[in-house]
Amino acid sequence: MAGCKALWRESGVWRICLEVHHEKSLISYSASNSSAVVAGASIWEMSIERRTNMKVLRSLSWTRVPALFAVVAILSGALMSPDAMAKEEKAVENFPTVLQRNITLWSDGTRLSGALLYPKDRKEGEKLPAIVLCNGWGGTKAFLMRSGIAPRFAAAGYVVINYDYRNWGDSDSRLVVRGEMPEPDKDGYVTVKAQAIREVVDPFDQQEDIDAAVSYVYGEPMVDKDRIGIWGTSFGGGHVIYRAAHDSRIACVVAQVGSMPDDWTKRFPAGLNGVYKQKSDRARGLVDPVPQGGGSPGVLRGTPYSERIALFNPGQYADRVTVPTLLIDAEKEHYFKIKENSGRVHEILKKNGVPTEYHVLKGKKHYDVYTGQPLDDVMKLEIAWFDKYLKGEK
């Protein structure tokens, strides 16, 4: 009698155990693959042990010996072998030393579109530090590719995760069911007419997406999970302060031209009445359940989720940040007062003994950091910071 007794993933390796009872002994066939399974079992490393007792991680239903090949076939539809992974890799235009692999992330039930970028000369089995990118208001992963920001970090020796927030870029939309929700079928499925919500700026949803990105690289076999840095720009600059204050997986922070206000409600408690009125109207169905229709300031895209943005004040958590943090501002910033954002956070970190630097780009505006010499200057500062604290380079 034979049985598929265990199927599990261990340190990025998928493993299967098949037990075969033969007379009075128990033969265990185990097979593993470093990242995936493709058609045929020849790519699996096979080993045979003869022992009288074997502990398995979990018990599956007994079947015949061909169960091994059935499981291999099932896995082949969901996983990739190193060869298959290599076929999915592609070179990055204008960056011949960088490879890119498109990925899918799941964030609280929403499918996000992303990409991993990494050095072409990475050695087999080598674990590299990682950088999680956090876009600004209305930013997409395509912009971080066009600007060269994502591939520059990868060319410097990092695994970089670049992704779109939910309902932005190539990521899936949030769905709102306007009619009555039907009863689920026996498999738990329903068929509904739903509205696809696009381009809403919701900081708390975006924090879920950032958490998903950190979680993805945390489990990536080529990443050293103890060396995960986070980079954010503009609205994303506040995101990285919040994330570092709440996530012990973050080892290093870079925030450029970042909005990171403190808790304004302590200074203007009366302002909370307007926020609570908005929240009440939405809860009672007096306004759209999710805001739509634009309303972003200046040239910014998207619809702000105003009451959530009003209550998202990442600077108030600066005293919880304990990892090295680089802050960069533009002297002629027009969206916010730099002294009340990065400047204030820098002082808190410095007072608490956290390694930190604060650079103000003389004569530069908010958007100057994305092109030309200012881009080169900030990338040099940022890569050096990551190198110092994620690679141990001075």
C-alpha positions as CSV (number, residue, x, y, z in Angstrom):
1,M,0.0,0.0,0.0
2,A,1.2,3.5,-0.8
3,G,0.2,6.9,0.4
4,C,1.0,10.6,-0.1
5,K,1.5,11.5,3.5
6,A,2.8,15.0,3.4
7,L,3.1,18.1,1.2
8,W,4.6,21.2,2.6
9,R,6.9,24.1,2.0
10,E,10.1,24.5,4.0
11,S,12.6,27.4,3.5
12,G,11.2,28.1,0.1
13,V,11.4,24.4,-0.9
14,W,8.3,22.4,-1.8
15,R,8.6,18.9,-0.4
16,I,6.4,15.8,-0.7
17,C,6.6,12.5,1.2
18,L,5.2,9.2,-0.2
19,E,5.0,6.2,2.1
20,V,5.0,2.7,0.8
21,H,4.3,-0.3,3.1
22,H,6.3,-3.3,2.0
23,E,6.1,-6.4,4.2
24,K,7.3,-5.3,7.7
25,S,9.2,-2.2,6.7
26,L,8.3,1.3,5.7
27,I,9.9,2.9,2.7
28,S,9.7,6.7,2.5
29,Y,10.1,8.4,-0.9
30,S,10.7,12.1,-0.6
31,A,10.9,14.6,-3.4
32,S,11.7,18.3,-3.3
33,N,12.3,21.2,-5.6
34,S,13.8,24.5,-4.8
35,S,11.1,26.6,-6.2
36,A,8.6,24.7,-8.2
37,V,7.6,21.7,-10.2
38,V,7.2,21.4,-14.0
39,A,5.9,18.6,-16.2
40,G,7.6,15.3,-15.3
41,A,9.3,14.2,-12.1
42,S,12.8,14.2,-13.5
43,I,13.6,17.7,-12.0
44,W,12.9,16.5,-8.5
45,E,15.7,15.3,-6.3
46,M,14.7,11.9,-5.1
47,S,15.8,10.1,-2.0
48,I,14.8,6.8,-0.5
49,E,15.0,5.9,3.2
50,R,14.1,2.7,4.9
51,R,12.9,3.1,8.5
52,T,10.3,1.7,10.8
53,N,8.7,5.0,11.9
54,M,8.3,8.2,10.1
55,K,6.8,11.5,11.4
56,V,5.1,13.6,8.8
57,L,3.9,17.2,9.0
58,R,0.4,16.5,8.1
59,S,-1.6,13.6,7.0
60,L,-3.3,13.5,3.6
61,S,-5.7,10.8,2.2
62,W,-4.1,7.6,1.2
63,T,-3.8,6.8,-2.5
64,R,-1.8,4.7,-4.8
65,V,1.8,5.2,-5.8
66,P,0.8,7.3,-8.8
67,A,-0.3,9.9,-6.3
68,L,3.2,11.2,-6.3
69,F,3.0,12.0,-10.0
70,A,-0.6,13.4,-9.6
71,V,0.7,15.8,-6.9
72,V,3.6,16.7,-9.2
73,A,1.2,17.4,-12.0
74,I,-1.0,19.6,-9.7
75,L,2.0,21.6,-8.5
76,S,3.2,22.1,-12.0
77,G,0.3,24.4,-12.7
78,A,1.0,26.6,-9.8
79,L,4.8,26.6,-9.2
80,M,7.8,27.3,-11.3
81,S,11.1,25.4,-11.6
82,P,14.4,27.4,-11.8
83,D,14.3,26.8,-15.6
84,A,10.8,28.1,-15.8
85,M,11.6,31.1,-13.6
86,A,14.6,31.9,-15.9
87,K,12.2,31.9,-18.9
88,E,10.0,34.5,-17.1
89,E,13.0,36.7,-16.3
90,K,13.6,39.6,-18.7
91,A,16.3,42.2,-19.1
92,V,15.4,45.8,-18.1
93,E,15.7,48.3,-20.9
94,N,18.8,50.6,-20.4
95,F,19.9,48.5,-17.4
96,P,21.7,45.5,-18.9
97,T,22.8,44.3,-15.4
98,V,19.3,44.0,-14.1
99,L,16.7,41.3,-14.5
100,Q,12.9,41.7,-13.9
101,R,10.3,39.1,-13.0
102,N,6.6,40.0,-13.0
103,I,4.7,38.8,-9.9
104,T,1.3,38.8,-8.3
105,L,0.8,39.9,-4.7
106,W,-2.4,39.4,-2.6
107,S,-3.3,42.2,-0.2
108,D,-6.4,41.6,2.0
109,G,-8.1,39.7,-0.8
110,T,-7.1,42.1,-3.6
111,R,-4.7,41.1,-6.4
112,L,-1.8,43.5,-6.9
113,S,0.5,43.7,-9.9
114,G,4.1,43.8,-9.1
115,A,7.6,43.1,-10.3
116,L,10.9,41.9,-8.7
117,L,14.1,43.4,-10.0
118,Y,17.5,42.0,-9.1
119,P,21.1,41.9,-10.3
120,K,21.8,39.7,-13.2
121,D,25.1,38.5,-11.7
122,R,23.5,37.2,-8.5
123,K,25.1,33.9,-7.6
124,E,22.9,30.8,-7.2
125,G,21.8,30.5,-3.5
126,E,23.0,34.0,-2.7
127,K,20.7,36.0,-0.4
128,L,20.6,39.7,-1.1
129,P,19.1,42.7,0.8
130,A,15.8,44.0,-0.4
131,I,14.2,47.4,-0.9
132,V,10.4,47.8,-0.8
133,L,9.3,50.8,-2.9
134,C,6.4,53.0,-1.7
135,N,4.9,55.3,-4.3
136,G,3.5,58.7,-3.8
137,W,0.0,60.1,-4.4
138,G,-1.1,58.7,-7.7
139,G,2.2,57.1,-8.4
140,T,2.5,53.7,-10.2
141,K,5.2,51.1,-10.7
142,A,5.5,52.2,-14.3
143,F,6.7,55.6,-13.2
144,L,9.3,54.1,-11.0
145,M,10.6,52.1,-14.0
146,R,10.5,55.1,-16.4
147,S,12.4,57.3,-14.0
148,G,15.0,54.6,-13.5
149,I,14.5,54.6,-9.7
150,A,13.6,50.9,-9.3
151,P,16.3,49.5,-11.7
152,R,19.0,51.8,-10.2
153,F,18.5,50.2,-6.8
154,A,18.5,46.7,-8.3
155,A,21.7,47.6,-10.2
156,A,23.3,48.5,-6.9
157,G,22.8,45.0,-5.6
158,Y,19.3,44.8,-4.2
159,V,16.2,42.8,-4.8
160,V,13.6,45.5,-5.4
161,I,9.9,45.0,-5.2
162,N,7.9,47.5,-7.3
163,Y,4.1,47.3,-7.3
164,D,0.9,49.2,-7.9
165,Y,-1.4,50.0,-5.0
166,R,-4.9,48.5,-5.2
167,N,-7.1,50.3,-7.8
168,W,-4.1,51.9,-9.4
169,G,-2.0,51.0,-12.4
170,D,-2.3,47.3,-13.3
171,S,-3.6,46.2,-9.9
172,D,-7.2,45.0,-9.4
173,S,-10.0,47.4,-8.4
174,R,-11.9,47.5,-5.2
175,L,-15.5,46.2,-6.0
176,V,-18.6,47.7,-4.5
177,V,-21.8,45.8,-4.7
178,R,-24.7,48.2,-5.2
179,G,-27.6,45.8,-5.3
180,E,-28.6,43.0,-2.9
181,M,-26.0,40.3,-2.2
182,P,-27.4,36.9,-3.3
183,E,-27.0,33.8,-1.3
184,P,-23.7,32.0,-2.0
185,D,-23.8,28.7,-3.8
186,K,-22.6,25.4,-2.3
187,D,-18.9,26.4,-3.1
188,G,-19.3,29.9,-1.5
189,Y,-19.5,31.8,-4.8
190,V,-21.9,34.5,-5.8
191,T,-22.6,36.3,-9.1
192,V,-23.1,40.0,-8.6
193,K,-23.0,43.3,-10.5
194,A,-20.3,45.4,-8.9
195,Q,-18.8,48.8,-9.4
196,A,-15.0,48.8,-9.9
197,I,-13.5,51.6,-7.9
198,R,-10.3,53.2,-9.4
199,E,-7.7,55.6,-8.3
200,V,-8.8,56.3,-4.7
201,V,-6.1,57.6,-2.4
202,D,-6.7,55.6,0.8
203,P,-3.7,55.6,3.1
204,F,-5.0,52.7,5.3
205,D,-5.6,50.5,2.2
206,Q,-2.2,51.4,0.9
207,Q,-0.7,50.4,4.2
208,E,-2.2,46.9,3.7
209,D,-0.6,46.8,0.3
210,I,2.8,47.9,1.7
211,D,2.5,45.2,4.3
212,A,1.8,42.7,1.5
213,A,4.9,43.8,-0.4
214,V,7.1,43.5,2.7
215,S,5.6,40.1,3.3
216,Y,6.3,39.0,-0.2
217,V,10.0,39.8,-0.1
218,Y,10.2,38.4,3.4
219,G,9.4,35.0,1.9
220,E,11.4,35.4,-1.3
221,P,14.2,32.8,-1.5
222,M,16.8,35.2,-2.9
223,V,16.2,37.8,-0.1
224,D,17.9,38.0,3.3
225,K,14.8,38.6,5.5
226,D,16.9,40.4,8.1
227,R,18.0,43.0,5.6
228,I,14.8,44.6,4.3
229,G,14.8,48.3,3.6
230,I,11.9,50.6,2.7
231,W,11.9,53.6,0.4
232,G,9.1,56.1,0.0
233,T,8.5,59.3,-1.9
234,S,6.1,62.1,-1.4
235,F,2.9,60.6,0.2
236,G,4.9,57.4,0.3
237,G,7.5,59.1,2.4
238,G,5.0,59.2,5.3
239,H,4.0,55.6,4.6
240,V,7.6,54.4,5.3
241,I,7.7,56.2,8.6
242,Y,4.4,54.6,9.6
243,R,5.6,51.2,8.4
244,A,8.9,51.4,10.2
245,A,7.1,52.3,13.4
246,H,4.8,49.3,13.2
247,D,6.8,46.6,11.5
248,S,9.9,45.0,13.0
249,R,10.9,43.4,9.6
250,I,12.0,46.9,8.4
251,A,15.8,47.4,9.0
252,C,16.4,50.7,7.2
253,V,14.3,53.7,6.0
254,V,14.7,56.3,3.2
255,A,12.0,59.0,2.8
256,Q,12.3,61.7,0.1
257,V,10.1,64.8,-0.1
258,G,7.8,63.0,2.3
259,S,4.5,64.2,3.9
260,M,4.6,63.0,7.5
261,P,2.4,65.3,9.6
262,D,1.9,64.8,13.3
263,D,-1.4,64.5,15.1
264,W,-3.1,67.8,14.2
265,T,-6.2,66.8,16.2
266,K,-4.4,67.7,19.4
267,R,-3.9,71.3,18.2
268,F,-7.3,71.6,16.5
269,P,-9.7,69.2,18.2
270,A,-12.7,71.1,16.8
271,G,-11.6,70.0,13.3
272,L,-12.5,66.4,14.2
273,N,-16.2,67.3,14.1
274,G,-16.0,67.7,10.3
275,V,-14.1,64.4,9.9
276,Y,-16.6,62.5,12.1
277,K,-19.5,64.1,10.1
278,Q,-18.0,62.7,6.9
279,K,-17.5,59.3,8.4
280,S,-21.1,59.3,9.7
281,D,-22.5,60.3,6.3
282,R,-20.6,57.5,4.6
283,A,-21.6,54.9,7.2
284,R,-25.3,55.9,6.9
285,G,-25.3,55.8,3.1
286,L,-25.8,59.5,2.6
287,V,-22.8,59.7,0.3
288,D,-21.0,57.1,-1.9
289,P,-19.6,54.2,0.1
290,V,-16.2,54.9,-1.4
291,P,-15.5,58.4,-2.7
292,Q,-15.2,58.9,-6.5
293,G,-14.9,61.9,-8.8
294,G,-11.5,63.4,-8.3
295,G,-10.8,66.3,-6.0
296,S,-7.0,65.8,-5.6
297,P,-5.0,69.0,-5.0
298,G,-3.1,70.7,-7.8
299,V,-1.9,68.4,-10.6
300,L,-2.3,65.2,-8.5
301,R,-4.5,62.4,-9.8
302,G,-7.1,60.4,-8.1
303,T,-9.9,60.9,-5.5
304,P,-8.8,61.5,-1.9
305,Y,-10.5,59.5,0.8
306,S,-10.6,62.7,2.8
307,E,-11.6,61.5,6.2
308,R,-9.1,58.7,6.2
309,I,-6.3,60.9,5.0
310,A,-7.2,63.4,7.8
311,L,-6.6,60.6,10.4
312,F,-3.4,59.3,8.8
313,N,-0.6,61.2,10.5
314,P,2.5,59.1,10.3
315,G,4.7,61.7,11.9
316,Q,3.0,61.1,15.3
317,Y,4.7,57.7,15.3
318,A,8.2,59.0,14.8
319,D,9.2,58.2,18.4
320,R,8.5,54.5,17.7
321,V,11.0,54.3,14.8
322,T,14.3,52.7,15.9
323,V,16.0,51.9,12.6
324,P,18.4,54.1,10.6
325,T,16.4,56.7,8.7
326,L,17.5,59.0,5.9
327,L,15.2,62.0,5.2
328,I,15.5,64.2,2.1
329,D,13.5,67.4,1.4
330,A,13.3,70.0,-1.4
331,E,13.9,73.6,-0.1
332,K,11.1,75.0,-2.3
333,E,8.6,72.4,-1.3
334,H,5.0,73.6,-2.0
335,Y,2.8,70.9,-0.7
336,F,3.7,71.2,3.0
337,K,6.1,72.8,5.4
338,I,9.3,70.7,5.5
339,K,10.2,71.8,9.1
340,E,6.9,70.4,10.3
341,N,7.3,67.1,8.5
342,S,10.7,65.5,7.8
343,G,12.5,68.2,9.8
344,R,10.4,67.4,12.9
345,V,10.8,63.7,12.5
346,H,14.5,64.1,12.1
347,E,14.7,65.9,15.4
348,I,12.7,63.2,17.2
349,L,14.9,60.5,15.8
350,K,18.1,62.4,16.7
351,K,16.9,63.0,20.2
352,N,16.1,59.2,20.6
353,G,19.6,58.2,19.4
354,V,18.4,56.7,16.1
355,P,20.9,56.9,13.3
356,T,19.5,59.6,11.0
357,E,20.5,62.2,8.4
358,Y,18.4,65.1,7.0
359,H,19.3,66.6,3.7
360,V,17.5,69.7,2.1
361,L,18.1,70.2,-1.6
362,K,18.9,73.9,-2.0
363,G,16.7,75.6,-4.6
364,K,14.9,72.5,-5.6
365,K,11.1,71.9,-5.8
366,H,9.1,68.8,-5.0
367,Y,9.2,67.2,-8.5
368,D,12.8,68.0,-9.2
369,V,13.9,64.8,-7.4
370,Y,12.6,62.6,-10.2
371,T,14.8,63.8,-13.1
372,G,18.2,65.0,-14.1
373,Q,21.0,65.9,-11.7
374,P,18.7,66.1,-8.6
375,L,17.7,62.5,-9.2
376,D,21.3,61.5,-9.5
377,D,22.1,63.3,-6.3
378,V,19.4,61.7,-4.2
379,M,20.0,58.2,-5.6
380,K,23.6,58.5,-4.6
381,L,22.6,59.5,-1.1
382,E,20.0,56.8,-0.9
383,I,22.1,53.9,-2.2
384,A,24.9,54.9,0.1
385,W,22.5,54.9,3.1
386,F,21.1,51.4,2.2
387,D,24.7,50.1,1.5
388,K,25.8,51.3,5.0
389,Y,22.9,49.8,6.9
390,L,21.9,46.8,4.8
391,K,25.3,45.8,3.5
392,G,27.6,47.1,6.3
393,E,29.6,49.3,3.9
394,K,31.1,52.5,5.2
